[in-house]
Amino acid sequence: MALGSWIAGFLLAASAGPVDSVVTRLEHRYNSAQSLSASFVEQYRFQGRARPTESGRVSLRKQGKMRWDYTEPAGKLFISDGKTVFLYTSGDNRVEKIPLKSTEDMRAPLAFLLGHLDVKKDFRDLRVRDGNGGEWLEGAAKSDRVPYGRMAMLIGPDGAVRQLKVYERDESEMEFAFTDEKLNSVLPDKMFHFEIPPGAEVVTSMEFGSQER
């Protein structure tokens, strides 16, 4: 990132209000990035019931490419080649397949984090509150066509998303904690290409986001 660009972003954020300052910092970090990878811990709750915590490594690249490699549970993979999403579970040797723009899975919107982030276009009623190691940015979705109703992001001083909470309209909640984020690493195309394993059951579904996490 050029020094002049960084200074301009910093000065703009410094002259804005709390919400504008956090939004500017967030967008400046990710809209200028070509790729990122980070370790994640994922939690899912529905009607107060929590599923087992999952974890692994996520890699994103511009144009909607995304890969979630799970170490817990081992053998689980969630991948997008920019057009289609695949969810693979090795234990069942089962593949669920859906167009990226059709899925309601809460991981899918993160595929467009790089280069497309426009917080005020997508969210309303934005507010900021102090958090541990950063500031929480909270807001409600402007569109009722998306499956989530609200979101909250813990934004670090460098603009990095440390935690993300997504609240769906069915009252379920997904929470991600991110660490060891690396921007602009080399992520080859083959990382985002999925081949159906031999003998795997393939399910094409219009909605698998709420079925299995």
N, C-alpha and C positions, 0 to 999 in steps of 0.2 A: 504494500500500500504506500503510495507516495506521501511524503511528509506534508506537502502542501494540502493534499486532500484530507489528511488526518487533522491538521490544524483547523481547516475550514469547518469540518464536522464538529470538532470540539467547541469552537467559538459559537457555532449555531446552537449547539445544545446548551451552552452556558448562558445564552441570552434568552432562552425559552423558559416556560413554566415547567413544573415537575413532570407532567405527562409528556409534553413535547420533548423535554430533555431525554427522558428514558426511551421514547419511541425513536428519536433521532439516533441515539446511540445504538439501539438494536438494529435498525434498518441499515445504518452505515456499516455495521460489521458484516451483515449477511448479504446485502445486495451487492457488495463489492467482492464477494468470495465466489470462487469457481467450484470448490468442493469442501467437504468437511467430514471428519470422522470423530466419533466420541464413544466412550463406554457409557452404558446406560443400565439403570435399574428401573423396572416397569412394575407397576401395581395396578390392579383392576378391582373395582368394587361395584357391586350391584345390590341395591336395596340393603345397604349396610353390611353385606357379606363380601369378604375379601378373598380373592383367589390367591394361590401361591405366588410369591414374588418371582419374577423372571428377570434375567439379565443377559448382557452380551455386548456386542459392538455394533454401532450403526454407522453406515457410510452413505453420504449424499453427494450427488453431483448434479450440476445444472441440467435443465431439460427433464426434470422429474425422475431422475434415476436414483434408486434408493436400495439399500441392502441392510437388513437386520439379521445378523448372525447371533443366534442364541447359544450361550454356553449352559444356561439353566432355563428351560430344560434343553439338554443336549440334543442336537439333531433337528431343531426347529429353525426354519428359515422363512423370512418374509422379504420378498424382493420385487422391485419394479424396474422394468426396462424403459420406462417413460411412457408406455402405452398400456401395458398389462401388468397386473399385480398377481403374484403367485404366493400362496402360503403352503409351505411343505412341512409335514411332520414325518420324520423318518421312522418313528416307532410304528405308525400306522401305514407307512408308505403311501401317503395320501396327499394329493395336490388339489388345492382350491384355486380357481382361476377366475379373474374378473377384469374388465377394463378399468384402468386407473381412475378415470373420471366418474365411474359408476359406483365404486366401493364406498361404503359408509364406515370403513375401518378408520379408527382415530389416528393410526400411524400415517395414513395416506397424505393428509394435508402437509406433513413435514417434507414431502417430496418436492414441494414448491417453495420451500423456505428460501433457497438461494436465488437471488436476482428478482424475486417476485413479491417480496414482502411489502405490503402497504397496510399497516395496522389500522389507520383511520378509515380506510375504504371498507374494510371487512368487519370492524368492530365499533360499537357505540358505548356510551356510558363508561368511558375509560377513566380509570383512577389509579393512583399510585400510593402504595404504603410501604413502610420500612420492612425489610426482611433480614434474615441472617445471611450476611455476606453480599447483600445487594438490595434491590427494591422489587417489590411485587407489582407487576402491571396487570390489571384486571379489566375485563370488558365482556360485553355481551355481543353475540353475533348479530349483524345487521340483517342477514338473510335468513328466512325460515326454511330455505331449501337445503341447508347444511344440517347434518345430524347432531351437531353440538350446539348447545345454547350459550355456554359461557366458557371462558378460559382464564387462566392465571399463569403468568410467567415470572419466575424469579430471575431478574436481569442483573448480572454482575457489573462492576465499574467499567469493564472493558466492552460491555454490550453483549457478552455471551449469555445464552440461556442456561441457567444452572438447574432449574426445575421447570416443569410444565405440567399443569393440571388442566384437563379437558373434561367438561361436564356435559354429558349427552342429554338429549331431551327426554330419554326414558329414565332419567335420574341415575344412570350409571356414571362412573367416573374412572378416567385413566390418569395415572400420574407417572411422570418420568423424571428421574434425576440423572443429570449428565455430568461426566467428569472427563478429564484428559482430552479435551477437545483440540483437534488439530485442523487448521484451515489450509486450503490449497495444497493438500497432499496429492500425489499422483495416484489416481484411481482408474485403472484400465477398464475398457469396455467389457471385458470378459467377466468382471465382477458383477455386472448387472444383467448378465445373460443366464437364463435358467433353462436347463434341459430336463424334460420329464424323465425321472428314473425308470429303469426297466420294471415293468409289472405294476407300476403305481396306479392307484385308483385316481382318476381325474374327475373333479366335480366343477362344473361351470355354474356359477351362482350369481344372481344379481345382488345378493346381500349376504356376505359371509362375515361382515365386520362384527356383528353382534353375536355370532354363533361360537366363535373360538378366538381366543386372544393368545 
